[in-house]
Amino acid sequence: MKLNHYIIGVFAALSLASCSDKMDYHEYKVDGADYIKEMFSRTGGLITTIYQNLDSDFGNYSGAMLSSATDESAYSHPGNQVEDFYNGAWGPTNAKGSLWTSCYQGISYCNLFLDEFVGLTFPDYRLDVDYLKEMYQYNNYQWEARWARAYFYFLLVRQYGDVPLKVHNMDAAEANALPRTSAEEIFKFIDSECEAIKDTIIKDYNNLGNMAMSMTESGRANNLAVLALRARAALYHASPLFNPTNDKELWHQAALRAMECINACKARSMNLVSDYMSLFQSDNYKDTKEIIFARRQNGTSTNNNFEKYNFPIGMENAGGGNCPTQNLVDAFEMTNGKAITDADSGYDPQNPYANRDKRLSWIVAVNGEQWPNANPKPLELYYGGANAAPITYASTTGYYLKKYCNPSTVIGATGANAFYHNWVVFRLAEMYLNLAEAMLNYTGSGYATSDGLPMSAAAALNVVRTRAGQPNIEEGLSAAAFKQKVENERFVELAFEGHRFYDVRRWKEAPQYLTNIRKMDIRLNADSTFTYTPGKLEQRQWDDKMYFFPIPQSEIQKAGSLTQNPGW
């Protein structure tokens, strides 16, 4: 754990927003608590430091995303550390423990603020023209800190199960003596924190009335971020990994939490935007319709690293990167709503991308497609093509990634440019998917409603499917068949957003999904047609101990009260 009583010698951000609508990270050395208490801007810097500890995944494993440890993608550079998740190299001494460190550092900052920097009045600045506005914002910081602390604990419980619960600022010896608190209690803590702050944290930073500052604060958590965290945490709490007895009341609470968030979004005139791809582009921080909260990546800095990692081999400076699998591509239905395995679907194996769910073309780049803008000709993903094997680091699956890549990015030496990258943490579509899953498991039917829950699982799924132009879920599906629809819908809609790795774990279905990874082999024929042959890319290892991460051995050694997760 990161265990400082005071922040000494760290860098805190003092300017919290800029005219570009994005949190601005300026560095300033902080020498102690008294220094921070002198000025409103310095306390704000501490809060912004907390935001910097939030998670994102634009290639955390030297370019590889966590998706490449799942059936979503395969990373085209062999030997990348993401392979440790499935090749047997993962363990307590190679624990992939960066999240443990960043979360407990964030929690320490939150506790520090809540214990020592709440209730300040900044008397030397009472005559400033913006004093009341600054105090209004300052008084909200405590709710932001409590939201962030609850969010960090969600990340920890999702990944480790039982974890130490640290809710006050303490020195290293005190913190290291803390035992692990049960996942049940961690989930209860998250829920109670969200309940406590949901009506006090600022609701809309773009509608502050007389308290509005000259600069907007769209990068901060508002009450919808609180409700979204509460809904997601409740869904995990109800899931088989944490709910082995299938307590229906946990599913009931998960449905209520999701419905509460959806209703609050509707009251603010939010809905699913028609342009799905815009949700993952450089200016997505401007979206006020579907995105509930996005994590600002690198402050106001633009970069093209993600595109360099993932643009097709054959382009100058392109890395190939996180290549969507055939597993994912097969999950996209036909436009008639039928799976490609359905004999009546109309699927043509030799014209495999025709008449498919629009989301396929929004997420995955396929053979013959012009992608990205700077690529001079259509993608050649057949063997021997300009963007394919046997070129080193070419796609191993027959596909390249579009999602989160800005198609206007130029990564070559001439005319290179760069854009913002903002990680979507919560969006409204996820809340509908959460509601669908919770309602199915609570009611036992995809079509039932309940008191206070007027939207069935089918109705919730249909909201998401309608945006993609897909027909409504058919009537009369069994609970088991409907469950497959729910899981498939999450797979395609939330692809590459960091959900898949944890979804298959909380469902306790990892062996079903994560072991057999498939690709598409494409060959150019003499008559300029193509032969498409799907097949196996690799067989990956799975052990049930991997439902939770190992706790880093270094943490266990310095904190004698910690015990290791089973099997590790």
C-alpha positions, 0 to 999 in steps of 0.5 A, spaced: 500 500 500 502 507 498 502 509 506 503 516 507 501 521 513 502 527 509 504 528 502 511 530 501 515 531 495 509 528 490 507 533 485 500 535 485 496 538 480 494 546 481 490 548 475 483 543 475 480 545 468 482 549 462 479 552 456 479 546 452 474 543 457 479 538 460 482 537 466 489 540 466 495 537 470 500 542 472 505 540 477 507 543 483 511 540 489 507 540 495 511 540 502 506 538 507 499 539 510 500 546 512 502 549 505 496 545 502 491 548 507 493 555 505 490 556 498 483 553 495 487 551 489 492 547 493 487 543 496 484 542 489 491 540 486 490 534 491 483 532 489 486 532 481 492 528 484 486 523 486 483 523 479 490 521 476 490 514 479 483 512 476 484 506 471 484 506 463 487 501 458 490 504 452 495 499 452 498 498 459 502 492 457 507 495 453 501 496 448 497 490 449 490 491 452 487 487 457 483 485 452 488 481 449 488 476 455 481 475 453 477 472 447 476 479 444 483 480 441 490 477 440 497 482 441 501 481 434 507 482 438 509 475 441 513 475 448 509 481 450 507 481 458 500 480 457 501 473 455 503 472 462 495 471 464 495 465 460 501 462 459 503 460 466 508 465 468 503 469 472 504 468 480 505 472 486 512 474 484 509 476 477 502 479 480 501 484 475 500 488 481 500 495 478 492 496 480 494 494 487 499 500 488 495 505 484 488 504 488 491 504 495 495 510 493 489 513 491 485 511 497 491 514 501 490 521 498 482 520 499 483 519 506 488 524 507 484 529 504 477 527 508 481 527 515 485 533 514 483 538 509 475 538 510 472 544 513 477 549 511 475 556 510 481 560 507 480 566 511 485 570 507 481 570 501 474 572 503 474 578 499 476 575 493 470 576 488 470 568 486 470 566 494 463 564 494 464 560 488 471 557 490 468 555 496 462 551 493 467 547 489 471 546 495 466 543 499 464 538 493 471 536 494 469 531 500 464 528 496 469 527 490 474 524 494 469 519 497 466 517 490 473 516 488 475 512 494 469 507 493 471 506 486 478 504 488 475 499 492 471 497 487 477 496 482 480 492 488 474 487 490 473 486 483 480 484 482 482 481 489 476 479 492 477 480 500 482 486 501 484 491 507 479 496 508 483 503 510 478 509 511 482 513 515 489 516 514 494 512 517 502 511 517 505 505 514 505 500 520 498 501 522 496 500 515 500 494 514 497 491 520 490 491 517 487 484 515 483 483 509 476 485 509 471 480 506 468 482 499 461 482 502 463 488 507 467 491 501 461 491 497 457 494 502 462 499 504 461 501 496 454 501 496 453 505 503 458 510 501 454 511 494 448 512 498 451 517 503 453 522 497 449 521 491 444 527 493 450 531 495 455 531 490 454 536 484 449 533 479 451 537 473 458 541 472 455 545 466 449 547 470 451 551 476 447 557 476 450 563 480 456 558 482 459 557 475 466 558 475 469 561 468 472 554 466 468 548 466 469 542 470 466 536 465 472 531 467 469 531 475 465 525 478 458 528 478 452 524 482 451 520 475 458 517 476 456 515 483 449 512 481 453 508 475 458 506 480 453 503 485 449 500 479 456 496 477 458 494 484 451 491 485 451 487 479 458 484 481 456 483 488 450 479 485 454 475 480 456 468 481 463 469 483 461 473 489 454 470 490 455 463 490 448 461 493 445 465 488 441 470 493 436 473 489 435 479 493 442 481 491 440 481 483 434 485 486 438 490 489 442 490 482 436 491 478 434 497 482 441 500 482 441 500 475 434 503 474 435 508 479 441 510 474 437 510 468 432 514 471 437 519 473 440 519 466 433 520 463 431 526 467 437 529 465 435 528 457 440 523 456 440 517 451 444 513 447 447 517 441 446 515 434 454 515 432 457 510 436 464 511 434 464 518 437 463 515 444 471 513 443 474 519 439 478 525 441 472 529 443 468 524 447 469 529 453 464 533 450 458 528 450 453 529 455 448 524 452 451 517 453 457 518 457 456 518 464 464 519 466 470 519 462 477 518 465 482 524 462 488 521 459 494 525 460 491 531 462 491 536 456 496 532 452 495 529 445 498 523 443 498 518 437 501 512 441 495 508 441 494 509 434 502 507 433 500 501 437 494 498 433 494 501 426 495 496 421 502 493 419 504 496 412 503 503 415 509 507 417 510 506 424 504 502 425 505 496 430 499 491 428 497 491 436 491 488 439 487 484 433 480 482 434 479 475 434 474 471 430 471 469 437 469 476 437 467 477 430 463 471 430 459 474 436 456 479 431 449 477 429 446 478 422 442 484 421 436 480 421 438 478 429 440 471 428 447 468 430 451 466 424 451 459 426 443 459 425 441 455 418 436 461 417 441 467 418 443 468 411 450 468 413 455 467 407 462 464 409 465 466 403 462 473 404 463 473 412 462 481 413 456 482 409 449 484 412 452 484 419 450 488 426 453 495 424 457 494 430 462 490 427 464 495 422 464 500 428 469 496 432 473 491 427 477 493 421 476 487 415 479 485 409 478 490 403 476 496 408 479 503 407 482 504 414 485 508 417 484 515 413 492 515 412 492 508 409 493 509 401 489 503 399 484 498 402 487 493 407 490 487 404 489 482 410 490 475 406 496 471 406 502 475 403 498 482 403 500 488 404 498 488 411 498 481 413 503 475 414 508 473 413 510 481 415 513 481 422 507 483 427 502 483 422 495 481 425 495 474 427 487 474 427 485 477 420 483 483 423 485 490 426 482 494 431 478 501 430 475 502 437 478 508 440 483 509 434 482 516 431 482 514 423 484 521 422 491 520 426 497 520 421 503 516 424 508 517 419 514 521 419 511 526 414 505 530 417 504 526 423 499 529 428 496 527 435 489 527 439 486 527 446 484 520 448 479 519 454 477 512 457 470 511 458 469 509 465 461 509 465 456 510 459 448 509 459 448 503 454 452 499 460 447 501 465 441 498 460 446 492 460 446 491 467 439 492 468 438 486 463 442 482 466 440 483 473 432 483 471 433 476 468 437 473 474 432 476 479 425 474 475 428 468 472 425 471 465 427 475 460 420 478 459 418 479 466 417 486 470 417 487 478 414 493 482 419 499 482 422 495 476 418 497 470 423 495 464 424 487 463 431 485 461 428 484 453 426 491 453 433 494 456 437 490 451 432 492 446 434 499 447 442 498 446 440 493 440 436 499 437 442 504 436 445 498 432 439 497 428 438 490 430 431 487 431 428 486 438 430 480 442 425 475 440 419 473 444 419 466 448 426 465 449 428 460 455 432 463 461 438 459 459 437 462 451 436 469 454 442 469 458 446 467 452 443 473 449 445 478 455 452 475 455 453 476 447 450 483 447 455 485 452 461 482 448 459 486 442 457 492 445 462 493 450 468 490 446 475 493 448 472 497 454 475 493 459 469 489 461 470 482 458 476 480 462 472 481 469 465 479 466 467 472 464 470 471 471 464 474 475 460 469 471 465 464 473 465 462 465 472 463 464 474 456 461 468 456 456 470 463 453 478 464 454 481 458 452 480 456 445 482 463 441 480 463 433 482 467 427 480 468 420 485 465 415 484 469 408 487 467 401 487 471 395 485 466 389 487 467 382 481 470 380 482 476 385 476 473 389 478 470 397 477 464 400 475 465 408 477 459 413 476 460 420 480 456 425 484 456 431 489 461 433 492 458 440 489 454 446 490 458 452 491 455 459 486 456 464 486 455 472 480 456 477 485 460 481 485 465 476 478 468 477 482 472 482 489 476 482 495 473 486 496 479 491 503 481 490 508 477 494 512 484 496 505 486 499 505 480 503 512 480 506 511 487 508 504 486 511 504 480 515 497 480 516 495 479 509 494 472 506 494 470 499 488 468 494 487 461 494 491 457 489 497 462 488 
